[in-house]
Amino acid sequence: MKRKNVVVITLGILLVAAIAVVIILRPMARPVADKIAVIPLSGTIAFQEASFLSGSTITPGLVREFLERAERDVAVKAIVLRIESPGGAVPPCEEILKEIQRIKEKMPIVVVMENVTASGGYYISTGADKIVASPYALTGSIGVISQAVNIEGLYEKLGIKIQTFKGGKYKDMHSGLRELTTEEEEIMQRLVDEYYERFVEVVADGRGLARDEVRRLATGQLYTGTEAMRLGLVDELGGLDTAIDLAVELAGLEVAMVEYYRPPRITLWSLLGFGNAIRMRLWGFSAQDIILLETLSQHYPQPRFLYQG
């Protein structure tokens, strides 16, 4: 009998303990609140980080890192991309667009344009579900540019002569040491035209516009947010709050927390570029001189989705 009472008492104690544990842990077991991730993307678009003087950079790796972080967080139900960019090189623009389109299949993405989001910046924005723009933001600049630098005259003034040995008729067409021939200019124009048609295709598909209509808009000119909305290039006028509200709506939520992702910190690469810039300033070079030297060092006229404002 005593043994039976001990068993009953023990079971009672265990039951009380279990109830107490449930009560204590109940607040911890509450479901995680739904979130909207706000991701900042600012700078020119390139595969590698720029030097200190060139400013911030949007790279495919950075975009992928941000989007995968949001994708891994089960609480994130939609994403707002806060894009400020004049664009940049074509290949990284294409890679970023594909990454945005991939994540869009899993959750809504809204782009907000508050200042300048032009050319390649607009190119990657077309991958989102919706685009919100400030009435006086600048966007558009749909087009391609490629500029060949010719420093032949400079070398002549400095008394420098270059002898070129090549295998291949066009191997030195991007050397910057001579004028391009008519045939070489035609080659470059065909390349630019191919990229232009890709830009038209992306805008037409992303915005649901006819290609002929996009070609009419794709003159390289800028549009204000107000004009861009009238032309069908953006969906709504507003700022970040408008974009967040739209993301909440697209995610089918009534309310949501907002998590602001932080921009990347200054990297060793940027610091190295800063060190080089300081040394050049100490040697008497102005900031304009340094930027000019960076430009002259890039002889290859890579076509770019870039607004040069």
Phi, psi and omega in degrees: 000314179298320180298321179295320179297321179298318180296316180297315180297318180298315179297322179296318179297316179298321180295315178298319180296319180296318178297319180297319179297317180298317180296318182292319185274351184303315179299328181286341184267006179296145180297146179291136181293143176294145184229153168249125179268125177256117186247122179273128176231110185224134175125182176286158183260123182204169178281330182240157176296144181279170174287170184304314184290336182282351178086190183288162184224143171256115180248155175303323179297319179295313180298316179298318179299314179297311185292322178291327175298315178294322181295322181288335182277108184295341181280340181283120183252347179198162183232138171247121177263117180264091190260128170227106186199141173273001182101203182169212183294150185292309184304314178294328175300316180295318181294319179294319177303314181298322180293319177296317180296325180295313181290329181299334178290344183254333179201155180295145176231130177240135175258138173240132179248117184247340182226266177239117175226085191235163177050244180300331175297320176287323180307309182288335180292333182293347178283348182280165176289319181219153177236127175248136180226142171297144181307328183250014172293157178250128180217191183087234186052045182282113182166182184230144177224141175218126183236125179263126179270129177245109182253019181301314181297323179296317179298322179297317179296328180274356180075025181260128178245134181247128174256129184248131174240126187219155171237105188123125188305321187254014188298332182253016184292340180254016183288336183077011184255003178201166176289145173287144175282167178301320180296320179291324176297322178293323177298313180296321181293323177297320178296315179298318180298322179296316177294323179299314180296326176294319178299314179300316180299315182296316180294317180299314181291317183289328184255357180068037180249155175290147183296324178296324178293319179296319179299326179294328180272339187274065179257359183090356183280157177273152174232143171288164178303320180298314181290323179297323178293319179298327182272356179086013181274340174226166186260322183217156174261138180158190181241208184297319180299319178298317180295320179294315178300320180293321178296319177300316180296315181295330179279355180074029181254161173264318177220160177199151172284156178244125177249122181264113177286144183272146175297155180295150178284165176297131183262170177300323180300315180295320180295323177296319177296322178296319179298318178297320180295320179298316180299319181292325177294321178295332178278359176104004179280137174277168177300321178296322178298318182295316179296321178298318179296321177298320180294314182293335180283349180253079184292324185292120183281071183295124176299140183223147168271084190220130171270122184258062181264000000 
